[in-house]
Structure formats: C-alpha cells, structure tokens
Amino acid sequence: MAESMKGLRRSHRCTEVSNKLIGETVTVMGWVQKSRNKGGIIFVDVRDRSGLLQVIFEEGDVGSEGFAKAERLRSEFVIAVVGKVEARSGAINENLKTGDIEIRAKDIRILSEADTPPFPIEEESKTKEELRLKYRYLDLRRPDLQKNLILRSKVANLTRQFLSEEGFLEIETPMLTKSTPEGARDYLVPSRVHPGNFYALPQSPQLFKQLLMCSGYDRYFQIVKCFRDEDLRADRQPEFTQIDMELSFVDVDDVLEVNERLLHKMFKESIGIDIELPIQRMTYTEAMDRFGSDKPDIRFGMELKDVSDVVKNCGFSVFTGALEKGGSVRGINANGQADMPRKKIDALVEYAKDFGAKGLAYLAVNEDGTFKSSFAKFMTEEELGALVSAMEAKAGDLLLFAADEDDVVFAVLGNLRLEIARNLELLKKDEYKFLWVTEFPLLEYSKEEQRYTAKHHPFTMPMEEDLELLNTNPGKVRAKAYDIVLNGTEIGGGSVRIYQSDVQEKMFEVLGFSKEAAYERFGFLLNAFKYGVPPHAGLAYGLDRLVMLMTKEDSIRDVIAFPKVKDASCLMTDAPNVVDDKQLTELGIAIDVEQ
C-alpha cells in the first residue's frame, strides 16, 4: 500500500548529500534503482534526477516494520527515507558522486509501488528505441537522458540571461497564423468559427519578428516552438525549438559579434568548452570549392581540389566529356589509404552513386611510386604525374575523383569525404569546430517550377554590390545571409532583411509574384513597411541540434523530452489519431482517405 508524505519534507536530493553532512540526519526521496538483501542488512540504491545514493537498512535501526518494508522494495518503487549520513562502511565507489558515504535509515515510507518495467532503467540502454519511446516516461528516468534535458534547460537559461543583459526583450508571437506556403509544408489547423478557413502553425516567427522591428522594439528574442510538415531525419522533427532573435539598426558584423559572445557564454558555462573568438568565416563559394558543402566539417582536411585544367586534354573520356558539358573534375586525397581493399573502394563507389555519381574514378599511389587506378590506361605517365602533383599526393595516398556538373561533383565529394572520415574515425565528438558561412546565393532555380525561388526566404537582403544583377543575372546575386556551422551541422542561420520597398518589390518580381499575389500573401508586412521600417537583421538557432552536439548524441530525439518518430507519430500517445465525427462536423470537414 502506498503511504502518505504527511509530516515529511525532502531535505536534499541524492547527490546533494556529501561527506560534509556526516553525522547529520537527512530526508531523501526517489526511485529504487536496485536492492540487495545480504541477510540482516539490506542495501538499496536510491535514484533521483541528481544521481544515486546508497541507503542501508538494519532491523535495529528501522524496527521490524521498517525492515519488512525494506524487504519488499523492488526496482522503481518510490520511497522516502530518513536517516543519518555515515562514511561508507564498504569500499568507496569512485564512480559515484556519493561513493564515499551512505545513509543509515531510521525510517522508510513506500510512497508508490511499481510493476516490473519493460526494460532496465540504466545508462546507455541497449533496449530498442521503439520500445523505449512507447514507454518514454520510463526512458526519461535514465540518467543519461536526464543529464541531456538538464543541460538543455541550462542552455535555455543561459541564453535568456545573456540576451536580456544585451538589451533583448522576450516577446511571444502567435502559434495560430496565416499560411504562407513558400518553403516547407505547413501544418494546418481548421477554424470552427470561420468554416472552410485554416490557420497554419508557424514554421518560424519570421514575419512577426520583422513586424516587431517595425514597432520599435529594437532587440527581440524568443525560445519558440516551430512546425514543419516534412520528412524526418536524425536531426529533424515535425515540431522543433528555435532560439529566435531580431535586431534593428545593425548589419552582418553586428549580428555575428553578439552571437559569438552568446555561443562563448553558452559553451563555457554549460559544458566547459572555451570557444576561440572570433569564429572563422568562409564564403559560400569558398566552402563549396574546398569542402563540397555549405555546412563543412572542418575538423579534418581531405579538401576538394579542382583538377579540370590538368585533365582537360587527357585521353580519359569521362573527364573530358564532363568538361565539354560545362562541368568540372575534382578530387579528394585520402592520405595514407592507398592500400584500401578493392571491396571498400567499391563500397565508396556505390555510396557516391547515392548522391548522383555515375561512377567514381580512383588512383592509388603505391609506396614504390607506381599507380593502381581505374583509369590509368587512358592517360600517359606525364598526365598521371601532373594529376598526382595537382592533388599534392605522396606515396601511400588514395585519390578519388568525380566528373560531372558542379552540383553533382560537390554533392558526391562533399559526402564522400565525410563517409571516409567516419570510416577512419576522424570525427571526434569532443572537438568543437565552429564556422560562419556567409554570402549565400540569394536565389536558386527550380527546374520543377521553372522559376527562381528564395534560398532562405523572400525578405533576405541582396549584397548591395549585386543589386544590379537582379535585372541581368539573378542567379549570381549573393545574399547578406549567414549560417553558423558546428562540426558539419548547421545549428543556426539568418540574414539582413530587405527594408526598402523598391528592393522588396524587385525581389517578388524575380520570384515570379505579381504585386497582387505578393500583397495577398504578405500584405500585412508590406503595409507595415509603408510606415517607417528600420534596417534590421536576425538569426535563429535550432536548439535541439545545438544541444544534440553539446551532449555528443547522434539524434535530436535524445535531447527532446517527448519526440516523434520518422513518420511524425508519437509511439507513447498514439498521435496522430482519429477524432470524433462530432468534432469534424463542427469544423465542416469530411474525411476522404483511401484505406
């Protein structure tokens, strides 16, 4: 039977009890991790969110009734214990914060009994994730997940503290807003009061935070839920959390400077990592040329080399054919991997095909100076020598080449260098390499829609020196946009916003919107801009991704209390699910779904 807490008050969490309290009486409460009956003495490990504490029960201390209660204890029972702090009678456990002490119980109350859990509550659980997510409330008791969520809370608090001290105001923006389908799919919410009309859940507070700048609030921030109806990956969820901010009367350098100091505080005070400032900057073009990615992992080398000029007249038609079609030939040097077995090279070729490669050319420089290659027979010794020299290769190196359109070459080699780094265990999770990527393309061309679309969003400011190109060559226009990248993961991004009406109208024109269509979608923002709008810029971090990297996890599910799985469902609550016909009738909705 469960007992009442009446008259009892917890004095300490488990790991708040230390050898400084030896001889004092304390009251602790928590869950039974395990119980060991040694005959006449029972050892119980009590667990709360702070950690473990050993409690010993002897009949002479707790009486026969108390000892009988201790004998009934099983894993996950919830108990309250009153007892005296003592130096540990047995061997000290160096792995525990409380490993040098124990509590000699004087009183025990069983506050709640527990069924046998479907899996052990332990760190680094080997239980299948599907089962753990079904019983997420039990999974969340595991110490490693609790540490993750405690760190997440600390990061959020540090962010609030820093931004408040920097003059930012925390202002909430609406969750029910208008659908502006320019990007990912919206989650829609039907309106009962306005039949046939829908709200959208926000993909970001973008338009509202720009309106706040129009309203004169100068510096805004919010830790906010956002929603996108898109396919999930390890670092994607249908609902996610942003650290969102916007600043007035600023340019790129101002935004980057304040955010570098925010990151420095966040990492120093939460995980003890001292970020070197200023953070390295790299333009989008340089990032693509050197790493084949706009979010490069700079913890290791293996940079791309453009060898198009070296091979343009060679006898290998794969290379020359790509160049004739306006593409390029580029390679990476896997240092010291010349003796990689053919089976592994073939696996890399297949991996490259996943990113659009028709194949992958390789050349191994043997220790004796000879070559092992898939294409050597098509090139002269002089051509091969020039290629090896251009790749800065030495004996023992393996060279891998892609020849195609630039976007394919970048995708293939950018992902291939990461795959090789993973295989060679070059990606150290305790190493934190930050990078600002700047000057993104303003636009990208959609072959499907036969028009330009915004690389970030339609309110991103072009680089002033590229404004004329909006009329003549829109694809070459650079944006005053920036991403913050950590270890090959984009953790945040933002831009300077357009605030001049003529530039905004031109942007909509290039995107294929008529003036009427632009006002239909964004009229409330464009109308606000008629009444005096300051230059402004902003940035938003993905809090989930950020904490995932800080905790060295592989998935954001491990830093979110109640995450969804890949099909955007919740295994614990069985959401999404059907609703009553009465609710649908009130909303004027009929369901027409093929079973």
Buried (B, 14 or more C-beta within 10 A) or exposed (E): EEBEEEEBEBBBBBBBBEEEBEEEBBBBBBBBBBBEEEEEBBBBBBBBBBBBBBBBBBBEBBEEEBBEBBEEBEBBBBBBBBBBBBEBEEEEBEEBBBBBBBBBBBBBBBBEBBEEBEBBBBEEBEBEBEBBBBBBEBBBBBBEBBBBBEBBEBBBEBBBEBBEEBEBEEBEBEBEBBBBEBBEEBBEBBBEEEEEEBBBBBBBBBBBBBBBBBEEBBBBBBBBEBBBBBEBEBBBBBBBBBBBBBBBEBEBEEBBBBBBBBBBBBBEBBBEBEBEEEBEBBBBBBBBBBBBBBBBBBBBEBBBBBBBEBBEEBEBEBBBEBBEEEBBBBBBBBBEBBEBEEEEBEBBBEBBEEBBBEBBBBBBBEEEEEBBBBBBEBBEEEBBEBBBEBBEBBBBBBBBBBBBBBEBBBBBBBBBBBBBBEBBEBBEEEEBBBBBBBBBBBBEEEEEEEEBBBBBBBBBBBBEEBBEBBEEEBEEBBBBBBBBBBBBBBBBBBBBBBBEEEBBBBBBBBBEBEEEEBBEBBEEBBEBBEEEBBBBBBBBBBBBBBBBBBBEBEBBBBBBEEBBBEEBBBBBEEEEEEEEEEEBEEBEBEEEEEE
